[in-house]
Amino acid sequence: MVYQITRDRIAFPDPRLAEDDGLLAIGGDLSVDRLLAAYRQGIYPWYTDEYPILWWSPDPRFVLFPEELKVSRSIAKILRHNDFRVTVNRAFRQVVRSCAKVPRRGQQGTWITADMIAAYQRLFEKGHAVSVESWLGDELAGGLYGVIIGRCFFGESMFAWEPNASKIAFVKFVGFLRENGIRVIDCQMRTAHLERFGGRFIPLAHFLDILSGGCDEPMPVWPVSLWPEKT
């Protein structure tokens, strides 16, 4: 059963009641309070302009535990060459807009609509969204963004204008999350790309247990730069 939610009440049904494909509810809005309530319960919005707001919570859930990150030899080699500079929260709006523009295999259009961009900008201004940028010189080459609540990170999207730019940003960011006690990275859905980094499925019930404690812990303090480290 897909539940109808209204704008006048910030409440979601139990995410365990979602359909087999993960669809849980329809409607509501993208206010900061509603988005934070959703993520705390393992629910996220995903829709296009042709549809109303759709809320999802798939079971099992594809996640990455920071301590299980796998780095390939090719990525390790790029890291040794030190071509990219990786920063945090230097260009949030640019990263989100780039994620919306980048072509994706097998997809037409984007789920990162104008309303979604505005909503995550509001989350960023409240300290609950973060961007990670890879730079080549002064040019933005790739990056990622997501939502942070306590010690749980919810990945939203990645992009790369240059080969490996988003991978380098991701590896350095996950390393920082590991060092700062982040419990889980929610990948939402499986991709071969994230699976190669160590992502795996866990039961939704396990994921919700992690969120129930992790979301109430203090958030990390973001550095200006992740790599190269300042000397």
C-alpha positions as CSV (number, residue, x, y, z in Angstrom):
1,M,0.0,0.0,0.0
2,V,1.2,3.5,-0.9
3,Y,0.3,6.1,1.7
4,Q,-0.9,9.6,1.0
5,I,0.7,12.3,3.2
6,T,-0.4,15.9,3.5
7,R,1.4,19.2,3.9
8,D,-0.2,20.1,7.2
9,R,1.4,17.2,9.2
10,I,5.0,16.0,9.2
11,A,4.6,12.3,9.7
12,F,5.5,9.2,7.8
13,P,4.1,5.6,7.9
14,D,6.5,2.9,9.2
15,P,9.1,2.4,6.5
16,R,8.7,-1.4,6.9
17,L,5.3,-1.0,5.2
18,A,6.8,0.1,1.8
19,E,5.9,-1.7,-1.4
20,D,8.3,-4.4,-2.7
21,D,10.0,-1.8,-4.9
22,G,10.5,0.5,-1.9
23,L,7.8,3.0,-2.6
24,L,6.2,4.1,0.7
25,A,4.3,7.3,0.3
26,I,3.2,10.1,-2.0
27,G,2.7,13.8,-1.4
28,G,3.8,16.3,1.3
29,D,6.5,18.8,0.6
30,L,10.3,19.2,0.8
31,S,10.5,21.4,3.9
32,V,13.6,21.1,6.0
33,D,11.7,19.5,8.9
34,R,10.0,17.0,6.7
35,L,13.2,16.0,5.0
36,L,15.1,15.6,8.3
37,A,12.2,13.5,9.6
38,A,12.3,11.3,6.5
39,Y,16.0,10.6,6.6
40,R,15.9,9.8,10.3
41,Q,13.4,7.1,9.4
42,G,15.4,5.7,6.4
43,I,13.1,7.4,3.9
44,Y,14.1,9.6,1.0
45,P,12.4,11.5,-1.9
46,W,13.0,10.4,-5.5
47,Y,10.8,11.6,-8.3
48,T,10.7,13.6,-11.5
49,D,8.7,16.7,-12.6
50,E,6.1,14.4,-14.2
51,Y,5.1,13.0,-10.7
52,P,4.2,14.3,-7.3
53,I,6.7,13.8,-4.5
54,L,7.4,10.1,-4.0
55,W,9.0,8.7,-0.8
56,W,11.0,5.5,-0.8
57,S,12.5,3.1,1.7
58,P,13.8,-0.1,0.0
59,D,14.4,-3.4,1.8
60,P,17.2,-4.5,1.8
61,R,19.2,-1.3,1.9
62,F,22.4,-0.7,0.0
63,V,25.0,0.9,2.3
64,L,28.7,1.4,2.8
65,F,30.3,1.1,6.2
66,P,33.3,3.6,6.1
67,E,35.6,1.0,7.7
68,E,34.9,-1.4,4.8
69,L,35.9,1.0,2.0
70,K,37.9,-0.7,-0.8
71,V,40.3,1.3,-2.9
72,S,41.4,-0.2,-6.2
73,R,45.1,-0.1,-7.3
74,S,44.2,2.4,-10.1
75,I,42.6,4.9,-7.6
76,A,45.5,4.4,-5.2
77,K,47.9,5.3,-8.0
78,I,46.0,8.5,-8.8
79,L,46.1,9.4,-5.2
80,R,49.8,9.1,-5.2
81,H,50.1,11.4,-8.2
82,N,48.2,14.0,-6.3
83,D,46.5,15.7,-9.3
84,F,43.2,16.7,-7.6
85,R,42.5,19.1,-4.7
86,V,39.6,18.0,-2.6
87,T,37.5,20.4,-0.5
88,V,34.3,20.4,1.5
89,N,31.4,22.8,1.2
90,R,33.2,25.2,-1.1
91,A,30.7,25.0,-4.0
92,F,27.5,23.3,-2.8
93,R,25.1,24.8,-5.3
94,Q,27.5,24.2,-8.2
95,V,28.0,20.5,-7.2
96,V,24.2,19.9,-7.0
97,R,23.6,21.6,-10.3
98,S,26.4,19.6,-11.9
99,C,24.9,16.4,-10.6
100,A,21.6,17.4,-12.2
101,K,23.3,18.1,-15.6
102,V,25.6,15.1,-15.9
103,P,24.4,12.5,-18.4
104,R,23.6,9.1,-16.9
105,R,23.6,5.8,-18.8
106,G,20.1,4.5,-19.3
107,Q,18.4,7.6,-18.0
108,Q,16.6,10.5,-19.6
109,G,16.2,13.7,-17.6
110,T,17.0,14.0,-13.9
111,W,15.3,13.5,-10.5
112,I,17.3,16.5,-9.2
113,T,14.5,19.0,-10.1
114,A,14.5,22.7,-9.4
115,D,12.5,22.1,-6.3
116,M,15.0,19.5,-5.1
117,I,17.9,21.8,-5.7
118,A,16.2,24.5,-3.6
119,A,15.3,22.0,-0.9
120,Y,18.8,20.7,-0.5
121,Q,20.2,24.3,-0.5
122,R,18.0,25.0,2.5
123,L,19.3,21.8,4.2
124,F,22.8,23.0,3.4
125,E,22.1,26.4,5.0
126,K,20.9,24.6,8.1
127,G,24.1,22.5,8.3
128,H,22.5,19.2,7.3
129,A,23.8,18.9,3.7
130,V,27.4,18.7,2.6
131,S,29.2,18.8,-0.7
132,V,32.7,17.5,-1.6
133,E,34.5,18.9,-4.5
134,S,37.4,17.8,-6.7
135,W,39.3,20.5,-8.4
136,L,41.9,20.6,-11.2
137,G,43.5,24.0,-10.7
138,D,40.5,26.4,-10.4
139,E,38.1,24.2,-12.3
140,L,35.5,22.0,-10.6
141,A,36.2,18.5,-12.0
142,G,33.8,16.4,-10.0
143,G,32.2,15.8,-6.6
144,L,29.3,14.6,-4.6
145,Y,26.7,15.8,-2.1
146,G,24.5,14.3,0.6
147,V,22.7,14.8,3.9
148,I,24.2,14.5,7.3
149,I,22.3,13.8,10.5
150,G,24.4,13.0,13.6
151,R,26.8,10.3,12.7
152,C,24.9,9.0,9.6
153,F,25.6,10.2,6.1
154,F,23.0,9.8,3.3
155,G,24.6,10.0,-0.1
156,E,22.5,11.7,-2.8
157,S,24.5,12.0,-6.1
158,M,27.9,12.2,-7.7
159,F,29.3,13.7,-10.9
160,A,32.5,13.9,-12.8
161,W,33.6,16.2,-15.6
162,E,37.1,14.7,-15.5
163,P,37.9,10.9,-15.3
164,N,38.1,9.7,-11.7
165,A,37.4,13.1,-10.2
166,S,34.3,12.0,-8.2
167,K,36.0,8.8,-7.2
168,I,38.9,10.7,-5.6
169,A,36.5,13.0,-3.8
170,F,34.5,10.0,-2.5
171,V,37.6,8.0,-1.3
172,K,39.0,11.0,0.6
173,F,35.6,11.9,2.1
174,V,34.9,8.3,3.2
175,G,38.3,8.3,4.9
176,F,37.4,11.4,6.8
177,L,34.0,9.9,7.8
178,R,35.8,6.8,9.0
179,E,38.2,8.8,11.1
180,N,35.3,10.7,12.7
181,G,33.1,7.8,13.7
182,I,30.4,8.0,11.0
183,R,28.4,4.8,11.4
184,V,27.0,4.3,8.0
185,I,26.8,5.8,4.5
186,D,23.4,5.3,2.9
187,C,23.8,4.6,-0.8
188,Q,20.0,4.2,-1.2
189,M,20.3,1.9,-4.3
190,R,22.9,-0.5,-5.5
191,T,25.3,0.5,-8.3
192,A,28.3,-1.5,-9.5
193,H,30.4,1.6,-8.9
194,L,29.6,1.7,-5.2
195,E,29.7,-2.1,-4.9
196,R,33.4,-1.9,-6.0
197,F,34.0,0.5,-3.2
198,G,32.6,-2.0,-0.7
199,G,28.9,-1.2,-0.6
200,R,26.6,-4.1,0.3
201,F,23.0,-4.8,1.2
202,I,21.8,-5.0,4.7
203,P,18.2,-5.7,6.0
204,L,16.1,-2.5,6.4
205,A,15.6,-3.4,10.1
206,H,19.3,-3.3,10.7
207,F,19.7,0.0,8.9
208,L,16.9,1.5,11.0
209,D,18.6,0.3,14.2
210,I,21.8,2.1,13.1
211,L,19.8,5.3,12.4
212,S,18.0,5.2,15.7
213,G,21.2,5.8,17.6
214,G,23.5,7.3,15.1
215,C,21.3,10.2,14.1
216,D,21.3,11.5,17.7
217,E,25.1,11.7,18.0
218,P,27.0,15.0,17.3
219,M,27.9,15.8,13.7
220,P,31.5,16.0,12.7
221,V,33.1,19.4,12.1
222,W,33.9,19.7,8.4
223,P,37.5,20.7,7.4
224,V,38.0,23.2,4.6
225,S,40.2,20.8,2.7
226,L,40.4,17.0,2.7
227,W,43.4,16.6,0.3
228,P,46.1,17.4,0.0
229,E,46.4,17.8,3.8
230,K,47.7,21.1,5.0
231,T,51.3,21.0,6.2
